[in-house]
Amino acid sequence: MSIVKNARLLAARGARLAQNRSYSDEMKLTFAAANKTFYDAAVVRQIDVPSFSGSFGILAKHVPTLAVLKPGVVQVLENDGKLIKFFVSSGSVTVNDDSSVQVLAEEAHNVEDIDVNEARQLLAKYQSQLSSAGDDKAKAQAAIAVEVAEALVKAAE
């Protein structure tokens, strides 16, 4: 089979798949952590998430995606134009072909609720633990804690 014929078959198959997908003009967000459910299938305009492959924004009809969240700020632009910011320590984001999005965080808090002085104290504590860590496991755990605390301070400022 020639390369051109293969390309035509792949293009036709791709067009059929795109027509069969059930993309929605609305995006429904479910955002939860162990400590709280922030959104439960709520219709929102946009979501911005920090991931280890780079930060990205999500709108309705976004390509299906699965990503691991890194410590940082998730921003939710609600339909009324209100922007809400949440700090997440880690987790995952799933974008489905029906424009539903699930953000599942290990821990999440509204940025407005974070005390920047407490966050700085936490960072200093973990930096001290990192510098005094005796073995590789303790160093790795402290390094992760420092990364999360740095992101927490940045979010609070």
C-alpha positions as CSV (number, residue, x, y, z in Angstrom):
1,M,0.0,0.0,0.0
2,S,1.4,3.4,-0.9
3,I,2.2,6.1,1.6
4,V,-0.4,8.4,0.0
5,K,-3.1,5.8,0.2
6,N,-2.2,5.2,3.9
7,A,-2.4,8.9,4.6
8,R,-5.8,9.2,3.0
9,L,-7.1,6.2,5.1
10,L,-5.7,7.8,8.3
11,A,-7.2,11.2,7.4
12,A,-10.6,9.6,6.7
13,R,-10.5,7.6,9.9
14,G,-9.5,10.7,11.9
15,A,-12.4,12.7,10.4
16,R,-14.9,10.0,11.4
17,L,-13.6,9.9,15.0
18,A,-13.8,13.6,15.3
19,Q,-17.4,13.6,14.1
20,N,-18.3,10.8,16.6
21,R,-16.9,12.6,19.6
22,S,-19.5,14.2,21.9
23,Y,-17.8,17.5,22.5
24,S,-19.9,19.9,24.5
25,D,-20.0,23.7,24.4
26,E,-20.1,23.7,28.2
27,M,-17.3,22.5,30.5
28,K,-18.3,20.8,33.7
29,L,-15.7,20.8,36.5
30,T,-15.4,18.5,39.4
31,F,-12.6,19.6,41.7
32,A,-12.0,17.8,45.0
33,A,-9.4,17.1,47.5
34,A,-9.3,14.9,50.6
35,N,-10.3,17.9,52.7
36,K,-13.1,19.4,50.6
37,T,-15.1,19.3,47.3
38,F,-14.8,22.7,45.7
39,Y,-16.9,22.0,42.5
40,D,-19.2,19.2,41.7
41,A,-20.0,19.1,37.9
42,A,-20.2,22.9,37.9
43,V,-20.3,24.7,34.6
44,V,-17.2,27.0,34.3
45,R,-15.6,29.0,31.6
46,Q,-11.9,28.1,32.0
47,I,-9.5,26.2,34.2
48,D,-5.7,26.8,34.4
49,V,-3.6,24.1,36.0
50,P,0.1,23.6,36.9
51,S,1.4,20.3,35.7
52,F,4.8,18.7,35.5
53,S,4.6,18.9,31.7
54,G,3.9,22.6,31.9
55,S,1.0,24.8,33.0
56,F,-2.0,24.9,30.6
57,G,-5.5,26.3,30.3
58,I,-8.6,24.2,29.6
59,L,-11.7,25.4,27.8
60,A,-14.7,23.5,26.5
61,K,-13.9,21.2,23.7
62,H,-10.3,20.7,24.9
63,V,-8.6,17.7,23.6
64,P,-8.8,14.8,26.1
65,T,-5.9,14.9,28.4
66,L,-4.5,13.3,31.6
67,A,-1.8,15.2,33.5
68,V,-0.1,15.1,36.9
69,L,-0.4,18.3,38.9
70,K,2.6,19.9,40.5
71,P,2.5,22.1,43.5
72,G,1.0,25.5,42.4
73,V,-2.2,27.4,41.8
74,V,-5.2,26.1,40.0
75,Q,-7.3,29.0,38.6
76,V,-11.0,28.6,37.9
77,L,-12.8,31.3,35.8
78,E,-16.4,30.9,36.6
79,N,-19.2,31.7,34.1
80,D,-19.9,35.0,35.8
81,G,-16.3,36.2,35.3
82,K,-15.2,35.6,38.9
83,L,-11.6,34.2,39.1
84,I,-11.0,31.8,42.0
85,K,-7.5,30.6,42.9
86,F,-6.7,27.4,44.8
87,F,-3.3,26.1,46.0
88,V,-2.8,22.4,45.2
89,S,0.0,20.3,46.6
90,S,-0.2,17.5,44.0
91,G,-2.8,15.4,42.2
92,S,-4.2,14.8,38.7
93,V,-6.3,16.5,36.1
94,T,-8.4,14.6,33.6
95,V,-10.1,16.2,30.6
96,N,-12.7,14.0,28.9
97,D,-14.1,14.2,25.4
98,D,-17.5,15.4,26.7
99,S,-15.8,18.5,28.1
100,S,-16.0,17.3,31.7
101,V,-12.9,17.9,33.8
102,Q,-11.8,16.3,37.0
103,V,-9.2,17.9,39.2
104,L,-8.3,15.6,42.1
105,A,-5.8,17.1,44.5
106,E,-3.9,15.5,47.4
107,E,-4.6,18.7,49.2
108,A,-6.1,22.0,48.1
109,H,-7.0,25.3,49.7
110,N,-8.4,28.6,48.6
111,V,-5.4,31.0,48.1
112,E,-7.3,33.7,50.1
113,D,-7.2,31.4,53.2
114,I,-3.4,31.0,53.1
115,D,-1.4,33.0,55.7
116,V,1.8,34.0,54.0
117,N,3.7,34.3,57.3
118,E,2.8,30.7,58.2
119,A,3.8,29.6,54.8
120,R,7.2,31.2,55.1
121,Q,7.7,29.5,58.5
122,L,6.8,26.2,57.0
123,L,9.3,26.7,54.2
124,A,12.0,27.6,56.7
125,K,11.2,24.5,58.7
126,Y,11.5,22.2,55.7
127,Q,14.6,23.9,54.4
128,S,16.2,23.2,57.8
129,Q,15.1,19.6,57.6
130,L,16.6,19.3,54.1
131,S,19.9,20.7,55.3
132,S,20.0,18.3,58.3
133,A,18.7,15.2,56.5
134,G,20.9,12.2,57.2
135,D,20.0,9.7,54.5
136,D,18.8,9.8,50.9
137,K,15.2,9.0,51.9
138,A,15.0,11.8,54.4
139,K,16.6,14.2,51.8
140,A,14.1,13.2,49.2
141,Q,11.1,13.7,51.5
142,A,12.5,17.1,52.7
143,A,13.1,18.2,49.1
144,I,9.5,17.4,48.2
145,A,8.3,19.3,51.3
146,V,10.5,22.3,50.3
147,E,9.1,22.3,46.8
148,V,5.5,22.3,48.1
149,A,6.3,25.0,50.7
150,E,8.0,27.2,48.0
151,A,4.9,26.9,45.8
152,L,2.7,27.7,48.8
153,V,4.6,30.9,49.6
154,K,4.5,31.9,46.0
155,A,0.7,31.4,45.9
156,A,0.2,33.3,49.1
157,E,2.2,36.4,48.0
